[in-house]
Amino acid sequence: MVDTALAADLLEWARRGEREWALVLSEDDDVVPPLFTAEAWIRPCGGRAFLLRSSRRTAYLKLDGLLME
C-alpha cells in the first residue's frame, strides 16, 4: 500500500503544476509508471521528477536510454 500512497502523492504534486522538482529514492520498479506520468505533467511548468536508484541492475526492467532529451 505504500507504493499506491507514494504514487498518489506524486501525481497530486505534479497536477499542482508548480515549478518544483521531486526526487524519489526507491529500488521498487512499481514507482516508475507514476514517476513517468508525473514528469510528463510537471515538465511543461518547469518542474522535474527524478528516480534515484543504486547502481544495482535488474534483469527485469531496463530504464537506460528510455527517454531522450
PyMOL Python script that loads the backbone (N, CA, C, O; Angstrom):
from pymol import cmd

cmd.read_pdbstr("""\
ATOM      1  N   MET A   1       0.803  -1.192   0.000  1.00  0.00           N
ATOM      2  CA  MET A   1       0.000   0.000   0.000  1.00  0.00           C
ATOM      3  C   MET A   1       0.853   1.266   0.000  1.00  0.00           C
ATOM      4  O   MET A   1       0.360   2.340  -0.343  1.00  0.00           O
ATOM      5  N   VAL A   2       2.102   1.154   0.374  1.00  0.00           N
ATOM      6  CA  VAL A   2       2.980   2.318   0.362  1.00  0.00           C
ATOM      7  C   VAL A   2       3.225   2.775  -1.075  1.00  0.00           C
ATOM      8  O   VAL A   2       3.292   3.976  -1.335  1.00  0.00           O
ATOM      9  N   ASP A   3       3.361   1.826  -2.015  1.00  0.00           N
ATOM     10  CA  ASP A   3       3.547   2.190  -3.420  1.00  0.00           C
ATOM     11  C   ASP A   3       2.381   3.022  -3.926  1.00  0.00           C
ATOM     12  O   ASP A   3       2.578   4.017  -4.623  1.00  0.00           O
ATOM     13  N   THR A   4       1.177   2.620  -3.578  1.00  0.00           N
ATOM     14  CA  THR A   4      -0.023   3.334  -4.015  1.00  0.00           C
ATOM     15  C   THR A   4      -0.081   4.726  -3.402  1.00  0.00           C
ATOM     16  O   THR A   4      -0.429   5.690  -4.085  1.00  0.00           O
ATOM     17  N   ALA A   5       0.250   4.840  -2.143  1.00  0.00           N
ATOM     18  CA  ALA A   5       0.253   6.148  -1.475  1.00  0.00           C
ATOM     19  C   ALA A   5       1.314   7.063  -2.087  1.00  0.00           C
ATOM     20  O   ALA A   5       1.049   8.244  -2.309  1.00  0.00           O
ATOM     21  N   LEU A   6       2.498   6.542  -2.361  1.00  0.00           N
ATOM     22  CA  LEU A   6       3.549   7.339  -2.979  1.00  0.00           C
ATOM     23  C   LEU A   6       3.120   7.796  -4.373  1.00  0.00           C
ATOM     24  O   LEU A   6       3.317   8.955  -4.738  1.00  0.00           O
ATOM     25  N   ALA A   7       2.537   6.891  -5.145  1.00  0.00           N
ATOM     26  CA  ALA A   7       2.075   7.235  -6.488  1.00  0.00           C
ATOM     27  C   ALA A   7       1.013   8.331  -6.432  1.00  0.00           C
ATOM     28  O   ALA A   7       1.058   9.277  -7.219  1.00  0.00           O
ATOM     29  N   ALA A   8       0.072   8.213  -5.521  1.00  0.00           N
ATOM     30  CA  ALA A   8      -0.990   9.212  -5.391  1.00  0.00           C
ATOM     31  C   ALA A   8      -0.413  10.571  -5.003  1.00  0.00           C
ATOM     32  O   ALA A   8      -0.804  11.590  -5.572  1.00  0.00           O
ATOM     33  N   ASP A   9       0.501  10.599  -4.053  1.00  0.00           N
ATOM     34  CA  ASP A   9       1.127  11.859  -3.637  1.00  0.00           C
ATOM     35  C   ASP A   9       1.919  12.489  -4.779  1.00  0.00           C
ATOM     36  O   ASP A   9       1.862  13.701  -4.990  1.00  0.00           O
ATOM     37  N   LEU A  10       2.651  11.667  -5.505  1.00  0.00           N
ATOM     38  CA  LEU A  10       3.467  12.157  -6.607  1.00  0.00           C
ATOM     39  C   LEU A  10       2.596  12.757  -7.712  1.00  0.00           C
ATOM     40  O   LEU A  10       2.919  13.821  -8.241  1.00  0.00           O
ATOM     41  N   LEU A  11       1.511  12.094  -8.062  1.00  0.00           N
ATOM     42  CA  LEU A  11       0.626  12.592  -9.109  1.00  0.00           C
ATOM     43  C   LEU A  11      -0.140  13.838  -8.658  1.00  0.00           C
ATOM     44  O   LEU A  11      -0.373  14.748  -9.453  1.00  0.00           O
ATOM     45  N   GLU A  12      -0.527  13.876  -7.394  1.00  0.00           N
ATOM     46  CA  GLU A  12      -1.198  15.073  -6.865  1.00  0.00           C
ATOM     47  C   GLU A  12      -0.245  16.260  -6.901  1.00  0.00           C
ATOM     48  O   GLU A  12      -0.647  17.369  -7.253  1.00  0.00           O
ATOM     49  N   TRP A  13       0.999  16.037  -6.542  1.00  0.00           N
ATOM     50  CA  TRP A  13       2.019  17.089  -6.594  1.00  0.00           C
ATOM     51  C   TRP A  13       2.187  17.589  -8.019  1.00  0.00           C
ATOM     52  O   TRP A  13       2.228  18.797  -8.252  1.00  0.00           O
ATOM     53  N   ALA A  14       2.284  16.681  -8.965  1.00  0.00           N
ATOM     54  CA  ALA A  14       2.512  17.063 -10.358  1.00  0.00           C
ATOM     55  C   ALA A  14       1.329  17.849 -10.925  1.00  0.00           C
ATOM     56  O   ALA A  14       1.523  18.750 -11.741  1.00  0.00           O
ATOM     57  N   ARG A  15       0.129  17.523 -10.508  1.00  0.00           N
ATOM     58  CA  ARG A  15      -1.060  18.212 -11.002  1.00  0.00           C
ATOM     59  C   ARG A  15      -1.149  19.657 -10.513  1.00  0.00           C
ATOM     60  O   ARG A  15      -1.838  20.473 -11.125  1.00  0.00           O
ATOM     61  N   ARG A  16      -0.463  19.979  -9.422  1.00  0.00           N
ATOM     62  CA  ARG A  16      -0.456  21.364  -8.947  1.00  0.00           C
ATOM     63  C   ARG A  16       0.266  22.275  -9.926  1.00  0.00           C
ATOM     64  O   ARG A  16       0.006  23.477  -9.970  1.00  0.00           O
ATOM     65  N   GLY A  17       1.175  21.702 -10.713  1.00  0.00           N
ATOM     66  CA  GLY A  17       1.837  22.454 -11.767  1.00  0.00           C
ATOM     67  C   GLY A  17       2.791  23.528 -11.304  1.00  0.00           C
ATOM     68  O   GLY A  17       2.955  24.546 -11.975  1.00  0.00           O
ATOM     69  N   GLU A  18       3.412  23.318 -10.181  1.00  0.00           N
ATOM     70  CA  GLU A  18       4.375  24.301  -9.680  1.00  0.00           C
ATOM     71  C   GLU A  18       5.760  23.991 -10.227  1.00  0.00           C
ATOM     72  O   GLU A  18       6.048  22.863 -10.628  1.00  0.00           O
ATOM     73  N   ARG A  19       6.594  24.994 -10.236  1.00  0.00           N
ATOM     74  CA  ARG A  19       7.951  24.840 -10.754  1.00  0.00           C
ATOM     75  C   ARG A  19       8.850  24.262  -9.651  1.00  0.00           C
ATOM     76  O   ARG A  19       9.681  24.965  -9.075  1.00  0.00           O
ATOM     77  N   GLU A  20       8.666  22.982  -9.378  1.00  0.00           N
ATOM     78  CA  GLU A  20       9.418  22.286  -8.331  1.00  0.00           C
ATOM     79  C   GLU A  20      10.002  21.003  -8.894  1.00  0.00           C
ATOM     80  O   GLU A  20       9.651  20.564  -9.989  1.00  0.00           O
ATOM     81  N   TRP A  21      10.889  20.422  -8.130  1.00  0.00           N
ATOM     82  CA  TRP A  21      11.463  19.137  -8.501  1.00  0.00           C
ATOM     83  C   TRP A  21      11.079  18.109  -7.449  1.00  0.00           C
ATOM     84  O   TRP A  21      10.975  18.424  -6.263  1.00  0.00           O
ATOM     85  N   ALA A  22      10.869  16.875  -7.898  1.00  0.00           N
ATOM     86  CA  ALA A  22      10.631  15.747  -6.991  1.00  0.00           C
ATOM     87  C   ALA A  22      11.750  14.739  -7.194  1.00  0.00           C
ATOM     88  O   ALA A  22      12.120  14.428  -8.327  1.00  0.00           O
ATOM     89  N   LEU A  23      12.278  14.239  -6.112  1.00  0.00           N
ATOM     90  CA  LEU A  23      13.306  13.219  -6.150  1.00  0.00           C
ATOM     91  C   LEU A  23      12.781  12.013  -5.383  1.00  0.00           C
ATOM     92  O   LEU A  23      12.543  12.090  -4.177  1.00  0.00           O
ATOM     93  N   VAL A  24      12.602  10.907  -6.080  1.00  0.00           N
ATOM     94  CA  VAL A  24      12.094   9.685  -5.472  1.00  0.00           C
ATOM     95  C   VAL A  24      13.261   8.721  -5.323  1.00  0.00           C
ATOM     96  O   VAL A  24      13.932   8.399  -6.303  1.00  0.00           O
ATOM     97  N   LEU A  25      13.502   8.264  -4.113  1.00  0.00           N
ATOM     98  CA  LEU A  25      14.550   7.292  -3.839  1.00  0.00           C
ATOM     99  C   LEU A  25      13.885   5.947  -3.615  1.00  0.00           C
ATOM    100  O   LEU A  25      13.198   5.746  -2.613  1.00  0.00           O
ATOM    101  N   SER A  26      14.088   5.027  -4.548  1.00  0.00           N
ATOM    102  CA  SER A  26      13.416   3.737  -4.436  1.00  0.00           C
ATOM    103  C   SER A  26      14.120   2.700  -5.294  1.00  0.00           C
ATOM    104  O   SER A  26      14.668   3.018  -6.349  1.00  0.00           O
ATOM    105  N   GLU A  27      14.099   1.487  -4.841  1.00  0.00           N
ATOM    106  CA  GLU A  27      14.574   0.347  -5.626  1.00  0.00           C
ATOM    107  C   GLU A  27      13.404  -0.421  -6.234  1.00  0.00           C
ATOM    108  O   GLU A  27      13.602  -1.398  -6.956  1.00  0.00           O
ATOM    109  N   ASP A  28      12.191   0.024  -5.939  1.00  0.00           N
ATOM    110  CA  ASP A  28      10.987  -0.670  -6.375  1.00  0.00           C
ATOM    111  C   ASP A  28      10.569  -0.205  -7.766  1.00  0.00           C
ATOM    112  O   ASP A  28      10.383   0.992  -7.987  1.00  0.00           O
ATOM    113  N   ASP A  29      10.422  -1.128  -8.694  1.00  0.00           N
ATOM    114  CA  ASP A  29      10.032  -0.789 -10.060  1.00  0.00           C
ATOM    115  C   ASP A  29       8.601  -0.271 -10.156  1.00  0.00           C
ATOM    116  O   ASP A  29       8.232   0.315 -11.174  1.00  0.00           O
ATOM    117  N   ASP A  30       7.793  -0.472  -9.126  1.00  0.00           N
ATOM    118  CA  ASP A  30       6.399  -0.015  -9.153  1.00  0.00           C
ATOM    119  C   ASP A  30       6.271   1.502  -9.163  1.00  0.00           C
ATOM    120  O   ASP A  30       5.209   2.019  -9.511  1.00  0.00           O
ATOM    121  N   VAL A  31       7.309   2.221  -8.796  1.00  0.00           N
ATOM    122  CA  VAL A  31       7.225   3.680  -8.796  1.00  0.00           C
ATOM    123  C   VAL A  31       7.514   4.285 -10.163  1.00  0.00           C
ATOM    124  O   VAL A  31       7.306   5.482 -10.362  1.00  0.00           O
ATOM    125  N   VAL A  32       7.987   3.484 -11.100  1.00  0.00           N
ATOM    126  CA  VAL A  32       8.373   4.009 -12.414  1.00  0.00           C
ATOM    127  C   VAL A  32       7.180   4.562 -13.202  1.00  0.00           C
ATOM    128  O   VAL A  32       7.269   5.695 -13.675  1.00  0.00           O
ATOM    129  N   PRO A  33       6.064   3.831 -13.375  1.00  0.00           N
ATOM    130  CA  PRO A  33       4.952   4.394 -14.156  1.00  0.00           C
ATOM    131  C   PRO A  33       4.393   5.710 -13.598  1.00  0.00           C
ATOM    132  O   PRO A  33       4.197   6.648 -14.371  1.00  0.00           O
ATOM    133  N   PRO A  34       4.129   5.820 -12.286  1.00  0.00           N
ATOM    134  CA  PRO A  34       3.642   7.125 -11.811  1.00  0.00           C
ATOM    135  C   PRO A  34       4.699   8.223 -11.911  1.00  0.00           C
ATOM    136  O   PRO A  34       4.357   9.392 -12.087  1.00  0.00           O
ATOM    137  N   LEU A  35       5.972   7.862 -11.801  1.00  0.00           N
ATOM    138  CA  LEU A  35       7.023   8.857 -11.932  1.00  0.00           C
ATOM    139  C   LEU A  35       7.086   9.396 -13.357  1.00  0.00           C
ATOM    140  O   LEU A  35       7.240  10.602 -13.546  1.00  0.00           O
ATOM    141  N   PHE A  36       6.971   8.539 -14.355  1.00  0.00           N
ATOM    142  CA  PHE A  36       6.947   8.994 -15.749  1.00  0.00           C
ATOM    143  C   PHE A  36       5.738   9.882 -16.013  1.00  0.00           C
ATOM    144  O   PHE A  36       5.849  10.883 -16.720  1.00  0.00           O
ATOM    145  N   THR A  37       4.590   9.527 -15.454  1.00  0.00           N
ATOM    146  CA  THR A  37       3.384  10.337 -15.625  1.00  0.00           C
ATOM    147  C   THR A  37       3.559  11.693 -14.962  1.00  0.00           C
ATOM    148  O   THR A  37       3.225  12.720 -15.554  1.00  0.00           O
ATOM    149  N   ALA A  38       4.077  11.708 -13.745  1.00  0.00           N
ATOM    150  CA  ALA A  38       4.317  12.967 -13.043  1.00  0.00           C
ATOM    151  C   ALA A  38       5.283  13.843 -13.822  1.00  0.00           C
ATOM    152  O   ALA A  38       5.076  15.053 -13.920  1.00  0.00           O
ATOM    153  N   GLU A  39       6.322  13.259 -14.371  1.00  0.00           N
ATOM    154  CA  GLU A  39       7.302  14.021 -15.159  1.00  0.00           C
ATOM    155  C   GLU A  39       6.627  14.643 -16.382  1.00  0.00           C
ATOM    156  O   GLU A  39       6.887  15.801 -16.711  1.00  0.00           O
ATOM    157  N   ALA A  40       5.775  13.893 -17.048  1.00  0.00           N
ATOM    158  CA  ALA A  40       5.079  14.418 -18.222  1.00  0.00           C
ATOM    159  C   ALA A  40       4.149  15.566 -17.852  1.00  0.00           C
ATOM    160  O   ALA A  40       4.011  16.516 -18.622  1.00  0.00           O
ATOM    161  N   TRP A  41       3.516  15.495 -16.698  1.00  0.00           N
ATOM    162  CA  TRP A  41       2.584  16.537 -16.269  1.00  0.00           C
ATOM    163  C   TRP A  41       3.298  17.791 -15.782  1.00  0.00           C
ATOM    164  O   TRP A  41       2.834  18.900 -16.046  1.00  0.00           O
ATOM    165  N   ILE A  42       4.417  17.640 -15.078  1.00  0.00           N
ATOM    166  CA  ILE A  42       5.062  18.777 -14.423  1.00  0.00           C
ATOM    167  C   ILE A  42       6.088  19.479 -15.316  1.00  0.00           C
ATOM    168  O   ILE A  42       6.365  20.663 -15.122  1.00  0.00           O
ATOM    169  N   ARG A  43       6.637  18.784 -16.261  1.00  0.00           N
ATOM    170  CA  ARG A  43       7.715  19.364 -17.073  1.00  0.00           C
ATOM    171  C   ARG A  43       7.293  20.618 -17.840  1.00  0.00           C
ATOM    172  O   ARG A  43       8.084  21.560 -17.899  1.00  0.00           O
ATOM    173  N   PRO A  44       6.099  20.688 -18.429  1.00  0.00           N
ATOM    174  CA  PRO A  44       5.713  21.937 -19.111  1.00  0.00           C
ATOM    175  C   PRO A  44       5.655  23.147 -18.173  1.00  0.00           C
ATOM    176  O   PRO A  44       5.715  24.286 -18.637  1.00  0.00           O
ATOM    177  N   CYS A  45       5.542  22.919 -16.882  1.00  0.00           N
ATOM    178  CA  CYS A  45       5.503  24.007 -15.896  1.00  0.00           C
ATOM    179  C   CYS A  45       6.890  24.369 -15.391  1.00  0.00           C
ATOM    180  O   CYS A  45       7.032  25.286 -14.583  1.00  0.00           O
ATOM    181  N   GLY A  46       7.903  23.669 -15.850  1.00  0.00           N
ATOM    182  CA  GLY A  46       9.264  23.933 -15.403  1.00  0.00           C
ATOM    183  C   GLY A  46       9.728  23.031 -14.279  1.00  0.00           C
ATOM    184  O   GLY A  46      10.846  23.189 -13.788  1.00  0.00           O
ATOM    185  N   GLY A  47       8.898  22.088 -13.859  1.00  0.00           N
ATOM    186  CA  GLY A  47       9.282  21.144 -12.806  1.00  0.00           C
ATOM    187  C   GLY A  47       9.915  19.901 -13.396  1.00  0.00           C
ATOM    188  O   GLY A  47       9.914  19.706 -14.612  1.00  0.00           O
ATOM    189  N   ARG A  48      10.447  19.078 -12.542  1.00  0.00           N
ATOM    190  CA  ARG A  48      11.066  17.818 -12.960  1.00  0.00           C
ATOM    191  C   ARG A  48      10.790  16.765 -11.908  1.00  0.00           C
ATOM    192  O   ARG A  48      10.572  17.081 -10.738  1.00  0.00           O
ATOM    193  N   ALA A  49      10.801  15.507 -12.332  1.00  0.00           N
ATOM    194  CA  ALA A  49      10.646  14.369 -11.421  1.00  0.00           C
ATOM    195  C   ALA A  49      11.742  13.364 -11.739  1.00  0.00           C
ATOM    196  O   ALA A  49      11.937  12.998 -12.898  1.00  0.00           O
ATOM    197  N   PHE A  50      12.452  12.921 -10.717  1.00  0.00           N
ATOM    198  CA  PHE A  50      13.596  12.031 -10.893  1.00  0.00           C
ATOM    199  C   PHE A  50      13.471  10.804 -10.001  1.00  0.00           C
ATOM    200  O   PHE A  50      12.880  10.855  -8.922  1.00  0.00           O
ATOM    201  N   LEU A  51      14.036   9.714 -10.471  1.00  0.00           N
ATOM    202  CA  LEU A  51      14.152   8.485  -9.684  1.00  0.00           C
ATOM    203  C   LEU A  51      15.625   8.252  -9.415  1.00  0.00           C
ATOM    204  O   LEU A  51      16.435   8.218 -10.341  1.00  0.00           O
ATOM    205  N   LEU A  52      15.971   8.092  -8.151  1.00  0.00           N
ATOM    206  CA  LEU A  52      17.340   7.798  -7.767  1.00  0.00           C
ATOM    207  C   LEU A  52      17.394   6.371  -7.260  1.00  0.00           C
ATOM    208  O   LEU A  52      16.703   6.012  -6.307  1.00  0.00           O
ATOM    209  N   ARG A  53      18.225   5.555  -7.905  1.00  0.00           N
ATOM    210  CA  ARG A  53      18.382   4.147  -7.548  1.00  0.00           C
ATOM    211  C   ARG A  53      19.854   3.858  -7.328  1.00  0.00           C
ATOM    212  O   ARG A  53      20.715   4.615  -7.775  1.00  0.00           O
ATOM    213  N   SER A  54      20.142   2.771  -6.645  1.00  0.00           N
ATOM    214  CA  SER A  54      21.533   2.346  -6.524  1.00  0.00           C
ATOM    215  C   SER A  54      21.965   1.792  -7.883  1.00  0.00           C
ATOM    216  O   SER A  54      21.143   1.642  -8.787  1.00  0.00           O
ATOM    217  N   SER A  55      23.217   1.500  -8.017  1.00  0.00           N
ATOM    218  CA  SER A  55      23.725   1.015  -9.304  1.00  0.00           C
ATOM    219  C   SER A  55      23.352  -0.441  -9.577  1.00  0.00           C
ATOM    220  O   SER A  55      23.750  -1.008 -10.595  1.00  0.00           O
ATOM    221  N   ARG A  56      22.600  -1.032  -8.683  1.00  0.00           N
ATOM    222  CA  ARG A  56      22.186  -2.424  -8.861  1.00  0.00           C
ATOM    223  C   ARG A  56      21.305  -2.551 -10.105  1.00  0.00           C
ATOM    224  O   ARG A  56      20.310  -1.838 -10.239  1.00  0.00           O
ATOM    225  N   ARG A  57      21.660  -3.432 -10.986  1.00  0.00           N
ATOM    226  CA  ARG A  57      20.900  -3.658 -12.216  1.00  0.00           C
ATOM    227  C   ARG A  57      20.002  -4.875 -12.039  1.00  0.00           C
ATOM    228  O   ARG A  57      20.371  -5.838 -11.368  1.00  0.00           O
ATOM    229  N   THR A  58      18.826  -4.821 -12.645  1.00  0.00           N
ATOM    230  CA  THR A  58      17.941  -5.971 -12.627  1.00  0.00           C
ATOM    231  C   THR A  58      17.774  -6.482 -14.047  1.00  0.00           C
ATOM    232  O   THR A  58      17.961  -5.737 -15.009  1.00  0.00           O
ATOM    233  N   ALA A  59      17.429  -7.732 -14.172  1.00  0.00           N
ATOM    234  CA  ALA A  59      17.194  -8.325 -15.488  1.00  0.00           C
ATOM    235  C   ALA A  59      15.781  -8.036 -15.980  1.00  0.00           C
ATOM    236  O   ALA A  59      15.445  -8.365 -17.118  1.00  0.00           O
ATOM    237  N   TYR A  60      14.958  -7.433 -15.147  1.00  0.00           N
ATOM    238  CA  TYR A  60      13.548  -7.274 -15.472  1.00  0.00           C
ATOM    239  C   TYR A  60      13.186  -5.912 -16.049  1.00  0.00           C
ATOM    240  O   TYR A  60      12.336  -5.830 -16.936  1.00  0.00           O
ATOM    241  N   LEU A  61      13.803  -4.858 -15.573  1.00  0.00           N
ATOM    242  CA  LEU A  61      13.438  -3.526 -16.008  1.00  0.00           C
ATOM    243  C   LEU A  61      14.686  -2.766 -16.425  1.00  0.00           C
ATOM    244  O   LEU A  61      15.587  -2.530 -15.620  1.00  0.00           O
ATOM    245  N   LYS A  62      14.723  -2.392 -17.682  1.00  0.00           N
ATOM    246  CA  LYS A  62      15.845  -1.629 -18.217  1.00  0.00           C
ATOM    247  C   LYS A  62      15.373  -0.205 -18.503  1.00  0.00           C
ATOM    248  O   LYS A  62      14.534  -0.004 -19.382  1.00  0.00           O
ATOM    249  N   LEU A  63      15.891   0.778 -17.782  1.00  0.00           N
ATOM    250  CA  LEU A  63      15.485   2.167 -17.959  1.00  0.00           C
ATOM    251  C   LEU A  63      16.495   2.973 -18.760  1.00  0.00           C
ATOM    252  O   LEU A  63      16.166   4.061 -19.233  1.00  0.00           O
ATOM    253  N   ASP A  64      17.712   2.472 -18.924  1.00  0.00           N
ATOM    254  CA  ASP A  64      18.749   3.208 -19.630  1.00  0.00           C
ATOM    255  C   ASP A  64      18.324   3.490 -21.071  1.00  0.00           C
ATOM    256  O   ASP A  64      17.927   2.581 -21.800  1.00  0.00           O
ATOM    257  N   GLY A  65      18.412   4.752 -21.468  1.00  0.00           N
ATOM    258  CA  GLY A  65      18.099   5.130 -22.838  1.00  0.00           C
ATOM    259  C   GLY A  65      16.620   5.184 -23.165  1.00  0.00           C
ATOM    260  O   GLY A  65      16.249   5.337 -24.329  1.00  0.00           O
ATOM    261  N   LEU A  66      15.769   5.059 -22.157  1.00  0.00           N
ATOM    262  CA  LEU A  66      14.327   5.039 -22.397  1.00  0.00           C
ATOM    263  C   LEU A  66      13.814   6.409 -22.830  1.00  0.00           C
ATOM    264  O   LEU A  66      12.969   6.508 -23.719  1.00  0.00           O
ATOM    265  N   LEU A  67      14.322   7.454 -22.207  1.00  0.00           N
ATOM    266  CA  LEU A  67      13.915   8.826 -22.541  1.00  0.00           C
ATOM    267  C   LEU A  67      15.045   9.546 -23.220  1.00  0.00           C
ATOM    268  O   LEU A  67      16.209   9.394 -22.852  1.00  0.00           O
ATOM    269  N   MET A  68      14.697  10.330 -24.211  1.00  0.00           N
ATOM    270  CA  MET A  68      15.697  11.117 -24.906  1.00  0.00           C
ATOM    271  C   MET A  68      15.344  12.591 -24.730  1.00  0.00           C
ATOM    272  O   MET A  68      14.186  12.979 -24.890  1.00  0.00           O
ATOM    273  N   GLU A  69      16.324  13.398 -24.405  1.00  0.00           N
ATOM    274  CA  GLU A  69      16.109  14.839 -24.218  1.00  0.00           C
ATOM    275  C   GLU A  69      16.062  15.520 -25.570  1.00  0.00           C
ATOM    276  O   GLU A  69      15.889  16.736 -25.643  1.00  0.00           O
TER     277      GLU A  69
END
""", "prot")
cmd.dss("prot")
cmd.show_as("cartoon", "prot")
cmd.util.cbc("prot")
cmd.orient("prot")
